[in-house]
Structure formats: C-alpha cells, structure tokens
C-alpha cells in the first residue's frame, strides 16, 4: 500500500471519525440534563443570548471575533438578571417575568448593540491612531534629515528625489 493510501485510510478510520464527531454529541448529552435542571437560567440565557448566536452565525472570520466581542458584552447585560433570578424567584415564571419588563430587553440587547459598536468601532479607531503616529514619525525623520543635510552638506545624500528639497 502506498504512503498516500495509508494516510487516507488512517484519516477515514471509524475510530478517528467517532472521536472527532462524537465530542459534540457527548457535550450535548452532558449539558442537556443540566439545562433541564436549570431551566429558568437556560430560558434566560437562551433568549438573552440570541444576538450572540446571530453574531456567531454571521461572523465569517475564522477566529469568530464578532461573536466573542458581542457575546462577552451581551453576557454582561444578562448577568444582573441572572443574579436576580437566582436570588429571588428561581422559576420559569420568574424568568418569564424578567422578559415581561421592557427595560430588561433594552439592557440585554442594548449590551449586545454596544458589543457590535465595539467590534465595528475600535479597529478603525486604532488604525487611524496608528496612521497618525506613523505620519508624525515620518515628519520627525524628515526634520532630522533636513538637519543632517544642513550640518553635513547635501553630499551625504545619494538621491536626487524631488520629494526631498536641496538646501543650497
């Protein structure tokens, strides 16, 4: 058997397929009873994290940076209501009572909107800052070049660029 045939056979082995594909099902099997046991919390987070799910499904980046950013801020918007649910009335009715309050929707989904704002706003702001910093550095280097030419003469330069003025 050739080396490529062996590598294909090892990649398609049933044991390897079961271990890779089965880990997702194992997680579901382990989390399903916990989700049922903690049903009010599951309802709260299931409905409250819909913007994070949308971010995950629409994010084309392999690192899923949008879903991480939106999810973290969205989670922070849900956390106060989860603590309230756990401390006061940990029941399905208590979870539904939280969703009856428009302010809860505003806080949970508003936090997700802030996450989207951070995701779309911070990278361009940082890029603009870096461009301004680079332009300042170029200006400082050009000033240093002019000073060196004044001190040592134009003979130290080997370019005839029109971009750099002669100081004769």
N, C-alpha and C positions, 0 to 999 in steps of 0.2 A: 504494500500500500504506500502511496506517495505521501510526502510530508503535508501537502495541501489537503489531501483526502483525510489524513489523520486529524488535522486541525479542524476540518469541517465536522468530522464525526464527534470530536470532543466538544465542539460548540453546541451540537444539536443533541447531546445526550439527555435522556429523560431526567436523570438526577439533577443535572445542572438547570434544566428548564423548570423543574419543580421548585428548586431552592430560590431561583430568581423571581418567578411568577407567583410563587406561593406566599412570599413575605407580605404582600399587600393583603391577601385574604386572611393571613394569620393576624395581621393588625386589626382588620375589621372584626374578626371573630373575638378578639380580646377586648376591643373597645365597645362593641355592641352591648354587652351586659352592663358595662359602666355607664354608657349613655342612657340606658333604660333605668338604671338605678338612680342616676342623677338627672332625671327627665326635665325638671324645671330649668336647671342650668343648661342642659342640652338645647332646650327650646330657646332660651335667652341667647345663647351664643350662636345657635343655628340661624336664627333670624337676624341677629345683630351683625353677624359677620358676612352677610350677603355681599356688601361692597368688596370685601377681601376676596371672596370667591370670584366675583366679576373681574377683579384685578388679576387674579391668578389665571383665569381663562383667557383674558385678552392680552396678557403680557407675552410678547414674542421673544423677549430676552431669555437666554438660557439660564441666567442667574436668578431670574424672577425678581428683579429688584423692585418693580412696581408693587407686586403682591407683598413683599416684605415691608416696604415703606407704608403702604396703605394698611396692611394688616396690623402692624405694630401700633399705629395711631388709632385705628379702629378698635383694637383690643383695649386701649386706654380709655376710649369713650364708653365701652361696655362695662369695664371693671367696677365703677361705682354702683351700677345697678345690680351686678352680680353680688357684691358685698351686701347691698340692701336686701336682696333676695335671700341670701344665706342667713342674715341676722334676724330678719323679721318674719317672713312667711314663705318658707321654702316649699312651695307647692306649685302645681301647674296653674292654679288660679292666680297665685302671686306673680308668676311670670307673665301671664296674660294681662294682669293689672298694670304691669310696667309698660306693656305695649299699648295700653289704653291712654297713656299720657303722651301727648304730642311733644312735650319737652324731651322725653326720653328718646324719641325718634330723632329729634333735632340734634341732640348731643351725640348719639351713637353714629348717625350717618354724617353729621357735621364733622365729627372727628375723622371719618374716612375722607371727607372732602378736603380737610386740612392735609391729610396724608397725600392725596393727589396733588395738592398745591405744592407741597414739599418736593414730591417726585418731579414735577414739571418745572418748578421754580429754582431750586437750588443748583442743579447742574449749569444752566445758562448764567446764573449769577457768579458762580465760581469761574466759569470760562471767561466772562467779562473781566473779572478781577485779575485773572492770570494774563490776559491780553494787556490790560493797563500796566501791570507790573513789568511785563516784558518790554513794552514801549518806553517806560521810564528807564529801564536798564539800557536799552539801545541808545536813548538820549544821553545818558551818563557816559556811555562808552564813546559816543561821537564827540562829546565835550572833551573827554580825556585825549582822544585822538588829535583834536584841534590843538590842545595844549602841548602835546608832544611834538607836533609839527612846528609850532611856534618856537619851542625850545631848541629842537634839533635840526630844523630845516625840512624842506619838502623832499630832500634827497632820501630820507629814510623810508619813504613810501615807494612802493613799486607799482602802484596802479595809476591809471590815468582816467579813473572814473569821473564822470561829471557829477556824480552824487556827492563826492567829497570835494569841497572847494579848495583851490590853491590859496595859500596865504602869503603871497608875494608882496 
